[in-house]
Amino acid sequence: GTVDYAVRADHVLVNAAPAELDRLLGSAPAPRPEGAQLKVNLLLSRLPRLKDGAVTPGRAFAGTLHVNETAQQLQRAYDEADDGAIPATPPCETYCHSLTDPSILGPELRAAGAHTLTIFGLHMPARLFARDREGARAAALEATLRSLDSVLAEPIAGCLLRGPDGAPCLEVRS
């Protein structure tokens, strides 16, 4: 069965949002936290080249590639989002799972040199998507891909695999 017991302590550490802690304690809830990023999963025919020719795509995308994430760029994007707009140049981070775990792709895609790429567009609070979810998603995707393109020698769109219907193989979550 279950055992009920009490513990006394001067301090308790909780790895939960304040609203969740309030719920657990039965208190009036604090405001719920708001998600603030756009996640884009891409299926690429190959990894794109970088403007910095000294860095190979395999090296750049094996870890986390930080794009437009200086303190000034992060602040500008935060301010734009706080004013209710999709940031013009969203800071973003990207990495390639298929470089570290090729088994996530089928043998045919691996043999063809395909890769997966995940991009996180930052400073994309959920409230920006509340009124026109699809329109805001399209604008956020365009801005985030443009941000990534700023460090590439070629547009990422040129590396996207396309499905039988001709549509690019990508998934967007906000």
N, CA, C and O of each residue as an XYZ file, in Angstrom:
696
protein
N       0.811     -1.179      0.000
C       0.000      0.000      0.000
C       0.858      1.247      0.000
O       2.076      1.185     -0.166
N       0.214      2.361      0.186
C       0.902      3.649      0.197
C       1.260      4.043      1.612
O       0.548      3.720      2.563
N       2.344      4.727      1.736
C       2.789      5.195      3.033
C       2.778      6.715      3.017
O       3.413      7.333      2.163
N       2.062      7.318      3.951
C       2.054      8.775      4.067
C       3.063      9.164      5.132
O       3.143      8.539      6.189
N       3.829     10.200      4.842
C       4.787     10.674      5.836
C       5.036     12.157      5.593
O       4.745     12.676      4.516
N       5.565     12.819      6.582
C       5.870     14.243      6.499
C       7.362     14.442      6.698
O       8.013     13.696      7.430
N       7.883     15.440      6.046
C       9.298     15.784      6.163
C       9.376     17.276      6.442
O       8.649     18.061      5.833
N      10.233     17.663      7.339
C      10.433     19.085      7.635
C      11.779     19.500      7.057
O      12.761     18.762      7.135
N      11.804     20.704      6.473
C      13.042     21.224      5.899
C      12.993     22.739      5.899
O      11.916     23.333      5.844
N      14.156     23.362      5.960
C      14.224     24.822      5.874
C      14.053     25.297      4.434
O      13.523     26.381      4.191
N      14.507     24.479      3.478
C      14.428     24.837      2.061
C      14.009     23.622      1.256
O      14.382     22.492      1.573
N      13.235     23.863      0.217
C      12.839     22.803     -0.702
C      13.124     23.301     -2.115
O      12.714     24.401     -2.485
N      13.818     22.497     -2.892
C      14.078     22.842     -4.285
C      13.059     22.141     -5.166
O      12.794     20.950     -5.002
N      12.492     22.886     -6.099
C      11.466     22.336     -6.978
C      11.853     22.650     -8.420
O      12.119     23.801     -8.768
N      11.880     21.632     -9.235
C      12.171     21.817    -10.655
C      10.850     21.817    -11.417
O      10.538     20.889    -12.164
N      10.085     22.883    -11.207
C       8.774     23.018    -11.853
C       8.468     24.501    -11.991
O       8.981     25.326    -11.236
N       7.634     24.826    -12.955
C       7.197     26.204    -13.122
C       6.387     26.625    -11.900
O       5.744     25.782    -11.274
N       6.404     27.909    -11.548
C       5.630     28.380    -10.392
C       4.165     27.970    -10.447
O       3.589     27.631     -9.413
N       3.548     27.991    -11.620
C       2.131     27.594    -11.728
C       1.944     26.132    -11.348
O       0.945     25.781    -10.720
N       2.887     25.278    -11.721
C       2.787     23.855    -11.382
C       2.996     23.646     -9.885
O       2.299     22.840     -9.270
N       3.940     24.360     -9.301
C       4.147     24.256     -7.856
C       2.893     24.711     -7.110
O       2.475     24.072     -6.145
N       2.298     25.813     -7.557
C       1.058     26.284     -6.919
C      -0.023     25.213     -7.008
O      -0.732     24.972     -6.031
N      -0.158     24.568     -8.165
C      -1.163     23.514     -8.335
C      -0.901     22.372     -7.360
O      -1.827     21.872     -6.721
N       0.363     21.960     -7.246
C       0.711     20.859     -6.343
C       0.431     21.201     -4.882
O       0.047     20.338     -4.093
N       0.629     22.466     -4.538
C       0.408     22.901     -3.158
C      -1.042     23.291     -2.885
O      -1.405     23.565     -1.741
N      -1.870     23.317     -3.927
C      -3.264     23.704     -3.760
C      -3.451     25.198     -3.592
O      -4.477     25.632     -3.068
N      -2.486     25.994     -4.025
C      -2.558     27.458     -3.914
C      -3.194     28.053     -5.156
O      -3.410     27.366     -6.154
N      -3.490     29.344     -5.078
C      -3.976     30.063     -6.260
C      -2.852     30.041     -7.302
O      -1.711     30.388     -6.996
N      -3.172     29.641     -8.508
C      -2.098     29.456     -9.488
C      -1.459     30.753     -9.974
O      -2.131     31.761    -10.190
N      -0.154     30.694    -10.135
C       0.590     31.778    -10.780
C       0.276     31.702    -12.274
O      -0.248     30.689    -12.737
N       0.582     32.744    -13.027
C       0.360     32.666    -14.482
C       1.146     31.500    -15.078
O       2.292     31.250    -14.706
N       0.501     30.786    -16.017
C       1.159     29.643    -16.655
C       2.266     30.134    -17.578
O       2.122     31.171    -18.226
N       3.370     29.394    -17.641
C       4.446     29.805    -18.549
C       3.996     29.655    -20.002
O       3.129     28.842    -20.322
N       4.596     30.444    -20.852
C       4.234     30.456    -22.262
C       5.397     29.896    -23.078
O       6.544     30.308    -22.901
N       5.097     28.962    -23.967
C       6.120     28.466    -24.866
C       6.631     29.602    -25.732
O       5.893     30.545    -26.017
N       7.882     29.524    -26.152
C       8.447     30.654    -26.883
C       9.412     30.241    -27.981
O      10.406     30.928    -28.215
N       9.139     29.137    -28.656
C      10.023     28.770    -29.758
C       9.245     28.071    -30.854
O       8.169     27.513    -30.640
N       9.829     28.125    -32.029
C       9.284     27.454    -33.199
C      10.215     26.287    -33.497
O      11.431     26.467    -33.559
N       9.666     25.108    -33.679
C      10.481     23.939    -34.003
C      10.185     23.541    -35.443
O       9.029     23.396    -35.839
N      11.255     23.369    -36.218
C      11.116     22.986    -37.619
C      11.981     21.749    -37.856
O      13.184     21.768    -37.597
N      11.369     20.688    -38.342
C      12.097     19.474    -38.727
C      12.132     19.413    -40.242
O      11.098     19.521    -40.901
N      13.331     19.240    -40.796
C      13.514     19.206    -42.239
C      14.134     17.882    -42.658
O      14.923     17.295    -41.918
N      13.779     17.420    -43.834
C      14.438     16.280    -44.450
C      15.184     16.828    -45.653
O      14.578     17.349    -46.590
N      16.503     16.705    -45.620
C      17.360     17.308    -46.636
C      17.951     16.254    -47.564
O      18.225     15.127    -47.149
N      18.142     16.628    -48.811
C      18.830     15.743    -49.760
C      20.320     15.681    -49.421
O      20.992     14.689    -49.702
N      20.824     16.762    -48.811
C      22.215     16.855    -48.367
C      22.323     18.052    -47.436
O      21.429     18.897    -47.386
N      23.409     18.114    -46.710
C      23.627     19.259    -45.835
C      24.078     20.459    -46.671
O      24.825     20.296    -47.636
N      23.630     21.660    -46.307
C      24.029     22.851    -47.057
C      25.465     23.280    -46.730
O      25.987     22.988    -45.654
N      26.077     23.965    -47.668
C      27.410     24.535    -47.453
C      27.281     25.804    -46.617
O      26.252     26.478    -46.658
N      28.313     26.124    -45.869
C      28.318     27.337    -45.055
C      29.090     28.440    -45.758
O      29.955     28.169    -46.592
N      28.770     29.700    -45.415
C      29.524     30.832    -45.967
C      30.983     30.725    -45.563
O      31.877     31.047    -46.346
N      31.221     30.276    -44.351
C      32.590     30.071    -43.877
C      33.072     28.749    -44.449
O      32.802     27.688    -43.885
N      33.784     28.810    -45.563
C      34.247     27.608    -46.242
C      35.223     26.771    -45.439
O      35.484     25.621    -45.794
N      35.776     27.330    -44.348
C      36.704     26.575    -43.508
C      35.975     25.584    -42.609
O      36.602     24.704    -42.020
N      34.645     25.722    -42.500
C      33.859     24.835    -41.647
C      33.036     23.905    -42.540
O      32.228     24.362    -43.349
N      33.248     22.609    -42.387
C      32.486     21.652    -43.186
C      31.065     21.543    -42.643
O      30.847     21.744    -41.448
N      30.091     21.226    -43.506
C      28.721     21.053    -43.014
C      28.634     19.972    -41.936
O      27.902     20.132    -40.959
N      29.369     18.881    -42.106
C      29.332     17.818    -41.100
C      29.772     18.294    -39.740
O      29.204     17.898    -38.723
N      30.788     19.147    -39.714
C      31.283     19.680    -38.437
C      30.300     20.702    -37.860
O      30.027     20.696    -36.660
N      29.777     21.569    -38.710
C      28.875     22.633    -38.238
C      27.587     22.078    -37.656
O      27.101     22.580    -36.642
N      27.022     21.039    -38.286
C      25.711     20.547    -37.879
C      25.766     19.354    -36.928
O      24.719     18.904    -36.462
N      26.949     18.830    -36.628
C      27.046     17.691    -35.705
C      26.730     18.107    -34.280
O      26.180     17.325    -33.504
N      27.077     19.326    -33.942
C      26.722     19.876    -32.635
C      25.585     20.849    -32.833
O      24.838     20.744    -33.806
N      25.444     21.797    -31.921
C      24.419     22.829    -32.076
C      25.045     24.036    -32.747
O      26.018     24.602    -32.247
N      24.487     24.426    -33.872
C      24.942     25.604    -34.601
C      24.060     26.772    -34.159
O      22.849     26.760    -34.382
N      24.668     27.772    -33.538
C      23.945     28.948    -33.046
C      24.001     30.032    -34.121
O      25.079     30.373    -34.609
N      22.842     30.568    -34.486
C      22.748     31.550    -35.561
C      22.064     32.816    -35.050
O      20.980     32.755    -34.470
N      22.701     33.949    -35.269
C      22.135     35.252    -34.879
C      21.762     35.291    -33.398
O      20.679     35.739    -33.021
N      22.695     34.805    -32.565
C      22.433     34.750    -31.121
C      23.387     35.612    -30.294
O      23.719     35.252    -29.165
N      23.832     36.745    -30.842
C      24.590     37.664    -29.993
C      23.606     38.267    -28.988
O      22.393     38.181    -29.176
N      24.123     38.870    -27.933
C      23.246     39.484    -26.925
C      22.355     40.545    -27.571
O      21.173     40.645    -27.241
N      22.910     41.330    -28.483
C      22.137     42.378    -29.146
C      21.040     41.778    -30.040
O      19.915     42.276    -30.061
N      21.368     40.717    -30.768
C      20.374     40.073    -31.633
C      19.265     39.411    -30.814
O      18.092     39.484    -31.180
N      19.636     38.770    -29.711
C      18.637     38.164    -28.840
C      17.707     39.227    -28.261
O      16.494     39.027    -28.206
N      18.271     40.357    -27.828
C      17.453     41.427    -27.254
C      16.517     42.021    -28.300
O      15.344     42.264    -28.018
N      17.030     42.255    -29.509
C      16.197     42.815    -30.572
C      15.006     41.898    -30.867
O      13.871     42.361    -30.978
N      15.274     40.592    -30.992
C      14.205     39.631    -31.270
C      13.209     39.576    -30.115
O      12.001     39.500    -30.340
N      13.705     39.614    -28.895
C      12.822     39.618    -27.725
C      11.916     40.841    -27.761
O      10.708     40.731    -27.551
N      12.504     42.009    -28.028
C      11.719     43.249    -28.058
C      10.657     43.209    -29.154
O       9.524     43.637    -28.936
N      11.018     42.695    -30.335
C      10.052     42.598    -31.430
C       8.896     41.666    -31.041
O       7.731     41.983    -31.281
N       9.224     40.519    -30.442
C       8.180     39.582    -30.018
C       7.327     40.186    -28.905
O       6.109     40.010    -28.887
N       7.962     40.891    -27.989
C       7.228     41.524    -26.897
C       6.269     42.583    -27.423
O       5.233     42.848    -26.814
N       6.617     43.188    -28.558
C       5.741     44.177    -29.202
C       4.664     43.514    -30.064
O       3.857     44.206    -30.684
N       4.646     42.167    -30.106
C       3.598     41.451    -30.826
C       3.931     41.062    -32.251
O       3.034     40.705    -33.016
N       5.213     41.122    -32.631
C       5.599     40.797    -34.003
C       6.527     39.586    -34.044
O       7.302     39.346    -33.118
N       6.433     38.835    -35.131
C       7.411     37.771    -35.382
C       8.752     38.480    -35.574
O       8.826     39.408    -36.379
N       9.804     38.085    -34.874
C      11.098     38.751    -35.060
C      11.543     38.710    -36.523
O      11.391     37.697    -37.206
N      12.092     39.828    -36.985
C      12.542     39.922    -38.374
C      13.685     38.946    -38.651
O      13.728     38.317    -39.708
N      14.601     38.826    -37.705
C      15.718     37.880    -37.817
C      15.757     37.060    -36.537
O      16.503     37.379    -35.612
N      14.951     36.002    -36.483
C      14.906     35.228    -35.248
C      16.248     34.553    -34.962
O      16.818     33.910    -35.844
N      16.752     34.695    -33.746
C      17.891     33.870    -33.374
C      17.441     32.418    -33.481
O      16.288     32.099    -33.193
N      18.344     31.546    -33.891
C      17.942     30.146    -34.010
C      19.120     29.225    -33.734
O      20.282     29.631    -33.760
N      18.776     27.976    -33.469
C      19.762     26.928    -33.213
C      19.376     25.732    -34.049
O      18.193     25.421    -34.191
N      20.360     25.063    -34.599
C      20.070     23.922    -35.447
C      21.080     22.808    -35.217
O      22.225     23.053    -34.837
N      20.639     21.599    -35.452
C      21.514     20.436    -35.350
C      20.976     19.332    -36.235
O      19.827     19.366    -36.677
N      21.837     18.345    -36.486
C      21.508     17.266    -37.415
C      21.590     15.927    -36.697
O      22.681     15.407    -36.466
N      20.420     15.361    -36.339
C      20.388     14.062    -35.647
C      21.010     12.957    -36.482
O      21.662     12.064    -35.940
N      20.820     13.005    -37.784
C      21.267     11.890    -38.623
C      22.786     11.805    -38.726
O      23.307     10.780    -39.165
N      23.511     12.853    -38.334
C      24.975     12.755    -38.291
C      25.431     11.886    -37.122
O      26.393     11.128    -37.240
N      24.736     12.002    -36.000
C      25.134     11.236    -34.817
C      24.413      9.899    -34.714
O      24.898      8.979    -34.055
N      23.248      9.786    -35.366
C      22.499      8.533    -35.356
C      21.893      8.290    -36.740
O      20.714      8.571    -36.959
N      22.687      7.774    -37.668
C      22.194      7.559    -39.033
C      21.012      6.593    -39.113
O      20.305      6.576    -40.120
N      20.785      5.794    -38.078
C      19.712      4.809    -38.124
C      18.325      5.447    -38.160
O      17.347      4.750    -38.428
N      18.210      6.749    -37.900
C      16.887      7.380    -37.945
C      16.381      7.519    -39.378
O      15.202      7.794    -39.598
N      17.262      7.332    -40.345
C      16.869      7.330    -41.759
C      16.921      5.911    -42.295
O      17.735      5.099    -41.857
N      16.058      5.625    -43.231
C      16.077      4.312    -43.872
C      17.320      4.143    -44.722
O      17.980      5.127    -45.055
N      17.653      2.896    -45.082
C      18.869      2.631    -45.861
C      18.940      3.394    -47.185
O      20.016      3.839    -47.584
N      17.803      3.548    -47.867
C      17.815      4.255    -49.154
C      18.168      5.730    -48.978
O      18.952      6.285    -49.748
N      17.586      6.357    -47.961
C      17.888      7.767    -47.711
C      19.336      7.957    -47.270
O      20.001      8.900    -47.701
N      19.824      7.063    -46.411
C      21.232      7.143    -45.978
C      22.160      7.019    -47.173
O      23.109      7.790    -47.313
N      21.886      6.048    -48.035
C      22.736      5.819    -49.206
C      22.719      7.016    -50.154
O      23.703      7.285    -50.843
N      21.594      7.731    -50.183
C      21.475      8.893    -51.065
C      22.110     10.150    -50.475
O      22.188     11.174    -51.154
N      22.569     10.088    -49.206
C      23.198     11.247    -48.572
C      22.231     12.183    -47.875
O      22.589     13.312    -47.542
N      20.995     11.720    -47.650
C      19.983     12.551    -46.991
C      20.325     12.758    -45.514
O      21.063     11.978    -44.913
N      19.770     13.825    -44.952
C      19.949     14.130    -43.532
C      18.689     14.778    -42.980
O      17.883     15.339    -43.723
N      18.536     14.692    -41.678
C      17.492     15.430    -40.985
C      18.133     16.667    -40.375
O      19.310     16.653    -40.015
N      17.366     17.717    -40.262
C      17.860     18.931    -39.621
C      16.725     19.469    -38.765
O      15.589     19.569    -39.229
N      17.022     19.816    -37.523
C      16.046     20.430    -36.628
C      16.502     21.851    -36.349
O      17.667     22.090    -36.033
N      15.581     22.784    -36.469
C      15.864     24.195    -36.209
C      14.898     24.678    -35.134
O      13.698     24.410    -35.197
N      15.424     25.385    -34.158
C      14.594     26.037    -33.152
C      14.700     27.535    -33.356
O      15.772     28.113    -33.173
N      13.589     28.177    -33.736
C      13.524     29.637    -33.823
C      13.161     30.171    -32.451
O      12.144     29.785    -31.875
N      13.989     31.053    -31.933
C      13.784     31.570    -30.572
C      12.942     32.847    -30.570
O      12.756     33.490    -31.603
N      12.447     33.189    -29.403
C      11.604     34.370    -29.185
C      10.370     34.335    -30.086
O      10.074     35.280    -30.818
N       9.671     33.219    -30.003
C       8.414     33.019    -30.735
C       7.320     32.667    -29.726
O       6.835     31.535    -29.727
N       6.917     33.613    -28.862
C       5.913     33.293    -27.842
C       4.585     32.865    -28.458
O       4.194     33.337    -29.525
N       3.911     31.973    -27.771
C       2.655     31.398    -28.261
C       1.625     32.467    -28.611
O       0.821     32.270    -29.522
N       1.636     33.589    -27.905
C       0.634     34.625    -28.169
C       0.748     35.187    -29.585
O      -0.228     35.723    -30.111
N       1.933     35.074    -30.218
C       2.089     35.569    -31.595
C       1.287     34.732    -32.590
O       1.000     35.188    -33.697
N       0.922     33.502    -32.197
C       0.223     32.579    -33.082
C      -1.278     32.495    -32.777
O      -2.005     31.758    -33.443
N      -1.735     33.238    -31.783
C      -3.112     33.100    -31.289
C      -4.165     33.552    -32.305
O      -5.175     32.869    -32.480
N      -3.953     34.678    -32.970
C      -4.988     35.214    -33.864
C      -5.044     34.506    -35.210
O      -6.124     34.134    -35.668
N      -3.913     34.318    -35.838
C      -3.857     33.710    -37.173
C      -2.763     32.650    -37.148
O      -1.642     32.885    -37.599
N      -3.103     31.489    -36.616
C      -2.105     30.434    -36.395
C      -1.342     30.086    -37.671
O      -0.111     30.063    -37.661
N      -2.043     29.817    -38.759
C      -1.384     29.396    -39.993
C      -0.567     30.529    -40.617
O       0.553     30.307    -41.077
N      -1.120     31.727    -40.632
C      -0.389     32.877    -41.176
C       0.867     33.177    -40.368
O       1.929     33.443    -40.931
N       0.737     33.131    -39.039
C       1.885     33.388    -38.169
C       2.935     32.289    -38.319
O       4.133     32.572    -38.323
N       2.492     31.039    -38.441
C       3.439     29.936    -38.641
C       4.219     30.120    -39.933
O       5.435     29.931    -39.962
N       3.516     30.490    -41.007
C       4.181     30.698    -42.296
C       5.205     31.834    -42.197
O       6.319     31.714    -42.708
N       4.827     32.931    -41.541
C       5.736     34.067    -41.381
C       6.930     33.690    -40.497
O       8.064     34.068    -40.791
N       6.677     32.949    -39.422
C       7.759     32.533    -38.519
C       8.708     31.566    -39.224
O       9.925     31.655    -39.058
N       8.155     30.645    -40.008
C       8.994     29.704    -40.764
C       9.865     30.455    -41.756
O      11.070     30.215    -41.833
N       9.267     31.361    -42.513
C      10.028     32.129    -43.500
C      11.156     32.916    -42.827
O      12.291     32.900    -43.305
N      10.851     33.602    -41.722
C      11.858     34.396    -41.017
C      12.962     33.515    -40.445
O      14.136     33.884    -40.493
N      12.598     32.356    -39.906
C      13.602     31.462    -39.311
C      14.505     30.856    -40.375
O      15.716     30.764    -40.175
N      13.938     30.443    -41.501
C      14.769     29.908    -42.584
C      15.663     30.997    -43.165
O      16.807     30.722    -43.528
N      15.163     32.226    -43.260
C      15.975     33.351    -43.731
C      17.132     33.609    -42.760
O      18.248     33.913    -43.181
N      16.857     33.484    -41.465
C      17.903     33.659    -40.459
C      18.996     32.601    -40.641
O      20.184     32.924    -40.635
N      18.592     31.345    -40.803
C      19.567     30.276    -41.042
C      20.338     30.528    -42.333
O      21.557     30.358    -42.379
N      19.633     30.929    -43.370
C      20.281     31.202    -44.660
C      21.380     32.256    -44.548
O      22.301     32.274    -45.365
N      21.294     33.132    -43.550
C      22.287     34.205    -43.411
C      23.692     33.675    -43.152
O      24.664     34.405    -43.344
N      23.822     32.418    -42.720
C      25.155     31.838    -42.488
C      25.489     30.744    -43.506
O      26.552     30.127    -43.435
N      24.583     30.510    -44.447
C      24.789     29.456    -45.442
C      25.267     30.042    -46.762
O      24.984     31.197    -47.082
N      25.992     29.238    -47.520
C      26.450     29.644    -48.845
C      25.364     29.431    -49.891
O      25.521     29.838    -51.042
N      24.277     28.801    -49.502
C      23.160     28.507    -50.409
C      21.892     28.431    -49.573
O      21.954     28.093    -48.391
N      20.747     28.740    -50.164
C      19.502     28.667    -49.386
C      19.196     27.230    -48.945
O      19.367     26.281    -49.710
N      18.747     27.097    -47.714
C      18.384     25.778    -47.192
C      17.266     25.163    -48.025
O      17.195     23.940    -48.145
N      16.398     25.979    -48.598
C      15.279     25.470    -49.406
C      15.775     24.623    -50.571
O      15.086     23.693    -50.990
N      16.952     24.926    -51.101
C      17.508     24.158    -52.215
C      17.978     22.775    -51.812
O      18.243     21.938    -52.675
N      18.086     22.519    -50.513
C      18.534     21.216    -50.022
C      17.376     20.353    -49.523
O      17.583     19.193    -49.167
N      16.156     20.906    -49.493
C      14.999     20.161    -48.983
C      14.616     19.032    -49.933
O      14.535     19.223    -51.147
N      14.384     17.864    -49.364
C      13.800     16.781    -50.157
C      12.326     17.093    -50.366
O      11.699     17.740    -49.527
N      11.790     16.648    -51.450
C      10.375     16.872    -51.750
C       9.668     15.537    -51.830
O      10.230     14.542    -52.287
N       8.426     15.534    -51.379
C       7.611     14.324    -51.418
C       7.067     14.078    -52.814
O       7.321     14.863    -53.728
N       6.319     12.990    -52.988
C       5.748     12.659    -54.296
C       4.835     13.759    -54.853
O       4.676     13.894    -56.066
N       4.237     14.546    -53.939
C       3.356     15.630    -54.383
C       4.115     16.915    -54.687
O       3.510     17.924    -55.049
N       5.455     16.881    -54.539
C       6.280     18.055    -54.813
C       6.443     18.986    -53.628
O       7.187     19.964    -53.703
N       5.751     18.691    -52.531
C       5.847     19.543    -51.344
C       7.146     19.251    -50.586
O       7.586     18.102    -50.533
N       7.759     20.280    -50.001
C       8.983     20.049    -49.226
C       8.691     19.189    -47.997
O       7.610     19.280    -47.415
N       9.640     18.367    -47.612
C       9.500     17.492    -46.446
C       9.923     18.279    -45.209
O      11.096     18.306    -44.837
N       8.934     18.918    -44.584
C       9.216     19.662    -43.366
C       8.010     19.633    -42.462
O       6.878     19.458    -42.912
N       8.267     19.808    -41.177
C       7.226     19.834    -40.162
C       7.485     21.049    -39.292
O       8.616     21.269    -38.857
N       6.457     21.838    -39.032
C       6.582     23.054    -38.228
C       5.691     22.926    -37.007
O       4.517     22.572    -37.114
N       6.265     23.219    -35.835
C       5.484     23.223    -34.580
C       5.738     24.526    -33.864
O       6.878     24.964    -33.708
N       4.647     25.138    -33.430
C       4.786     26.377    -32.667
C       4.126     26.187    -31.322
O       4.117     27.106    -30.503
